[in-house]
Structures are given as structure tokens and as C-alpha cells.
Amino acid sequence: MTVVPVNPLHPEPHLIAAAAEQLRAGALVAFPTETVYGLGANALDAEAVARIYAAKGRPAWNPVIAHVPSVAAAKALARHWPATAQRLADAFWPGPLTLVVPKAPHVPGIATAGLDAVAVRMPNHPVALALLEAAARPIAAPSANRFTQISPTTAAHVERSLGDRVPLILDGGPCAVGIESTVVDCTGEDVVILRPGMLGRESLEAALEGLGVVVKHATRRAVSHQLGDDAAPLGGAPRSPGMVDRHYAPRAEVWLFETGQEGEMRQALAQRRDDHVSDKPVVALVRTVSFARDATPVQMLQMPGDPQAYARELYAALHHADGIDAGLVLIEAPPINDSAWDGVRDRLTRAAR
């Protein structure tokens, strides 16, 4: 495994060319996007995509996102390009938005978990875009970590999670957004948000104004899994990555509590201490409360009060908990009635399951 530092604003052409050649040859390359680091392979090479699944321990029923350098390249993967997809691509690409559209016949079924739809995205990161242009291939790239574990926002996170499972990591520094893209399904009459991200419903509705479509949130269907089990879950494969019941999770147990419930958390911590449940460190991700005076020692991580900054720091905080072998992570949940926090709340809810 080789980690290659790359200028995140002006990536060196010779480094990008070498990585692109590896991708064309069927190898895996981890690279930065504005959301998280992706584990990339040629999306049109079924054997290469299979290497992603093997490296991550990802079940075959979980689709991946094909990254492209342009709207034209996305259209080449679609059997039909809906008007809603065009409007959203015009408004938000390059950026943290994934569009699910009808799949063209030449897209391998392994990249779509056998579904008749493909997820496509044009990332907003100079390294990612340069790599996509140089490879001249769509690049399938789920997050570069073991399945269900914490997504990586630095090259060091990738290295710790995957090690020698990935031969090359392009280190373009920390990711600017910090959580995965919003995923919307454009295959029906209306647009359905399959996975929330930092691009919210109101922004999507504004971009689609005049088309007469409704933007809906998918009815949450928790997809249970057993690691290494490739059998499709009951009800069929999810239409988007990130819909697994437990996901984005540290090794530690996670307790999610609402603002105002800190008293209950203190009691639960005291009971945990009295019962000698674990002598491992306890970490708390908080915005407004403090456990500093409690009898049970808690390592406090003060999180930002706005959703964009919080998302940018979230996975680094969870990786820190893993790094100190925490036994418990307490997380103060974001506001309930503020849609700007939907993406963060989704990640925290899945981590706590």
C-alpha cells in the first residue's frame, strides 16, 4: 500500500496519470472527494468493482455510486436521462449530490446490486475531477472503509481502515463537507431523497420549481445485515448506499441523547460505573452540555453549533474514539425540527443502532 501526497488544489499531472493508469488496469485507488474519501475502481469493469466489495467486506446487494467528470459522462451511463436529473445536475454539480437514474445496458449489474438504476455523481474536488478526466472511465467509489464502519475524511483514516487492501491512496488532505452526498431517486414521477446529506430538501425543491414534481423523503426501511452475508435482504436490495440499519459506526457502543436528557445520561453513566460494565474510556460529543463534573470520567469533544461545521468534524471525532479504544460514545443529538441537520442526524442515528 502506497500513500501519495497530492496538491489538493492543483494536483500534479504525473501523479494523477499514474493513478489513472492503475484504475484502467483494474486496480483500486482511494482518493479524496469533497464529501469523504472514496475507494475507486473502473465502474465498467465488473472484476474491478468486485475488488471494491472484497476490500470493504461489502455485501453484493449494496449498490455503489459511479463518479463522473461531467454531465455528459453521467448521461452515458443512463438508459434515459430524466428532466429532473438534468435540472438538479445543472444546479448542484459538481457537488455533494448523487442522482439515481435508469441504468444503461452496458453498466455491470454488480455496480447496481442488480437494480435497473445506477447512482451517479460529479464530485467537487480538484483531485477527484482530475483523476476522472485522466482515467476516462466512470469510477465506482463507495467510502474507503470497511463496511458499516466510520467513513474516512483523511488519507490516514483510509490507511487505518483498509491497510493493504488498497494498493494506492491519494492524500489530498481533509474533506471539506465531511459526510456522504445526498442521494435522490429520479426514476419516478417525483424525486425521492433516499439518503439525506448536506444538500437539503428545500434546495432541491427550489431547483425543481416549475417542473411540477414533488420532493419526498423515502420511507425509512432499515436494512439489517450480517457482515459477510451476500444474501439480499428481505424486500430486495436498497436503492442507495447508506441505507443499512447500522452504519457509519465506531467500534464503541453509541448512546444518542436529545438536548435536555443529560440528566438521564449521567444516571446511566453512574449505573454503568457501578456495574463495572467497562473500564474503557468514555467519549462525549456535545454541543451544549457538559459531563466534566461527573464521577465517571468522560473525555469531552466540543462539537460545532452549525450543521456544516459539525458534519466536517463528525467522522474525525468518531475516529478519535476508535483510536483511544473507547468503550462508549455519548452523542448529543442535533435539533429535531431543523432540516439543515437531517444528514448529520441520519448518520448519528445509524451509528447508534
N, C-alpha and C positions, 0 to 999 in steps of 0.2 A: 504494500500500500504506500502510495506516494502522495504527499500533500504539497501542492504547488501554490505559493502566494501569487495572486493576480491583482493588478491595479483595479479596484472596483469601479472607477470612473472611466479609465482609459485602458482596458485590458490589452496586454501585449499580444500582438497578432501571432507571433510564433508559438506562444503558449496555448492560445485558443486553437490554432491549426493542429497542434499535436493532440489536444484533447478531442477535437472533431474527428481526427483520423481514427482514434480509438473507438469512438462511437460508431463510425461507419463500419469498423471491423467487427462489431458485435459486442464490444466490451462495455462495462459500466463506468460511468463518470458521475461523481457527485459535484454539484455546482450550486452557487447561490442564486436565489431569486429575491424579490422584494418581500415575499411572504416568509418562506422557510427554505432551507437547503433541500434540493431535490436529488433523488437517485436516478440518473438518466440512462436510457438505452434507446436505440433506434425503435421507434414506435411501429414501424412497418416490418420489423424482423421478429417473428414470433419467438425464436430461440433466445434472442437478446432480451425480450420482455420477460421471458420465463426466468432469466437470471435475476431480474429485479425481485420477482416473487420469492425465489430461493434465498436471496441475500437478506431480505426482510423477514422471512418466515411468514409471508402474507398469503392468506388463503386465496385460491383461484377465483372465488366468487366475488372478490372485491375489485371493482374496476380501477383503472389508473387514468390520469389526465395526460393528454398529448399536448406538449408545449410547441408553439409555432412562432415564427418571427413576423408574421403578417396576417391580415385578414384573408388574403388570397390563399395562403398556405392552409388556413383553417377550413376554408371552403373546399379545398381539395380533399379533405377527409370526410366531407358530408355528402350524403346522397341528395339531400335537399337543404338549402340554407334559408331558414325562416326569416321573415321580416323582423321579428322580434330580436333574433340573433344579430342581424345587421345593425339595428338601432343601438343595441347595447354595446356591440363592438365599437361602433363609431364613438360612443360616449365614453367608454371606460378602458379601451385597450390602447396601449399596453397598460396593464394594471391587474389588481387582485380580484379578477372576476373570471370564473370558468363557465362556459356555455355548453350545455348538453344538447346535441343536435342529432338528427338521423344519420346513421353510420354509412359511409360508402363501402361497397363490397370488398375493396382491397385492404381495409383496415383489419388486422388479425383479431379474431374473436377473443384471444387471451387478453388483449388490451382493454376490452369492454366487458369482461366477465360473461361473454356470450350474449350480451344485450344487443339490440338493434339500434343502439345510440352510442355516440362517442362524446367524451368530455374533452374540450379544447380550451386552451388559454394562451394568450400572448403576454408573457411576463414583462414587468417594468424594471429591468435590471441590466446595466450595460454588459456584464459578463454573460448572463443568460442569453441575451439577444445576439451578442457576437458569436457565441457558441452555436446557436441555432442557425444563424446565417452560414457559418463556416461548415457545419455538418451537412447542410442542405437536405435535412431529413426532419420530420417531426420527432420530437424526443418525448417518450413516455417518462414521466418523472414524478412518482409519489414522494413523500417526505423521506429523507435519507436517514432512517432509523429503523430499529426493529419494530415489527408490527405491534400496535397498541401502545407503544412506549412514547416518551416525550419527543415531540418533533424538534429538529435541530435548527438553531438560528445562528450558529457559528460552525466553522470547519472542525473545531475541537469537539463539539457535540457529535458530529458525524463520526469522527475517528473513534470516540469512546463507544458509540453505539454499534458501529458496523465493523470496525477494525479492518482486517484483511479481506473482508467480504467485498470491499470496494477497492479496486486497484488504483484509482486516481481520484483525488479530491482537489477541486479548485477552490482555494481560500480567497474569497472576495470580501472578507470582513463580516460584521454582523448584519442581519437582515433588518430592513427599515420598518416593515409592517409587523412582523413577528408572529402572526397566526395565519393559517391557511386561507386560501381565497374563498370568497362567496361562490357557491355553485348554484346555477339556476338551470332549470329544465325548460328548453324552448321547443320541445317536440309536440306540445299540445296547443290548444286554442289560447290558453292562458300561460303565464310564466309562473313557475313554481320554484321557490327557494328550497333547495334540497339540503344545503349546508350554509348556515349563516357565517358571515365574515365581517370585515370592517366596512364593506360596502353594503349599506342597509337598504331596506325596502323602500324608503322614501326616495332615495336617489334613483333606484330602478324605476319607480313609478314616474318620476319626472322625465326620465329619458324616454319612456314609452308613451308619453302623453300623445293622444291623437290616434293611436292605433286601435283603441277600443278593447284593450286586453286588461285583465286583472292580474295583479301580482299577489300570489298566495304563498303561505308557508306550508311546506309538506307536513302532513300529519305524522308526528314522530312515531316511527316504528323501530323500537330497539332491536338491533340485530345482535343476538347472542352468538358467541363463538367459543370454540376450544382451539387453542393455539396448535397449529399443525393440521387441523381438520379442514380438508378441502371440500367437504360436502356442503352443497348450497344450503343456506338457512331456510327455515320454513317461510314460505311466501316468496321465495326467489331471491336473486341477487339484488343488493341495494343499487339504486341508480346513480349513486355518487360515492366517492371515497368519504371517509369520516363519519359514516352513519353506524358504525359498530357501537354496541352498548357501552363498553368500557374502552376508552381511547385517550390518547394524549396524557398518559398516566405515569407518575413516578412509581418507584418500587414500593414506597411507603404507603400506608393506609392514609386516605384523604378524608377529612371531615370538612364539609362545606356548611357554613352557617350564615344566616342573614344578619345584617346590621341590627343591633338590639338584642341579639341572642348570646352576647358574650358571657352573660352570667351562667347560662346553661353550659357553655363550653368550659368555663372554669370548673364547674361542678364535675363535668365529665372527665376533665384532666385530673382533678383530685382523686376521683374514683379509680382512674387508670393507674395513678401513682400508688394508691392504697392497695390495689390488687396486684401490683408488681407485674403489670402486663408486659412492659418492655423497658429496658434501660437505654434504648437508643435515643438519639436526640429528637426533640420536637421542634418543628419549624412552623411559624405562623406568617402567612401572607395577609397583611392587614392594610386597610385604608384609613380607618377612623378609630380603631380600638387598640388597646394595649393589654398584654398579658405579663408585662415586665415585673409586677409585684406579686405574681402568683408563686405559691410554694413550689410548684413544678416548674423547673427552668424551661423557658421557651426562647428559642432564637427568633427574634423579630425581624421580618423583612418588610420595610415600609414600601408599599406599592403606590404608584401614582393615582391621582384622583380623576384623571380624564382617560377615556377608553383607548385612545390611540397610543398614549404613552404606556398604559397598563399592558396592552397587547404586546408592545415591543419588548417589555421586560418579563412577561409571564413565563415563557419557557426557560429562560435563563435562571429564574428563581427556582423552578421545579428541578432543573438540572443541578442546581446547587444543593437542593435537598437530597438528591441521589448521591451527589459527591461526598456528602458527610454521612451517608448511610442513615438517614433519618428514619425513624420508625413510624412517625405520624406527621402529617402536614395539615395544619388548620388553615382554612382559607375563608376570609370574609367575602361573601358573595357580592357581586355588583348590584346596582339598583335594579329592581324588578321592572319598573314601568318606564324604562328609558331604552328605546330600541338601539341606540348607539352602542349599548353594551351587549347586544344579542350574541355576537360572535364570541366574545370573551366568556359570557355565561354558558354558552354551549360547550366550550372546551372544559370549563371547570366542572360542569355537571357530569360530563362523561369521565373525567379524571377521578371523580369521587364515587363512581359506581363500583 
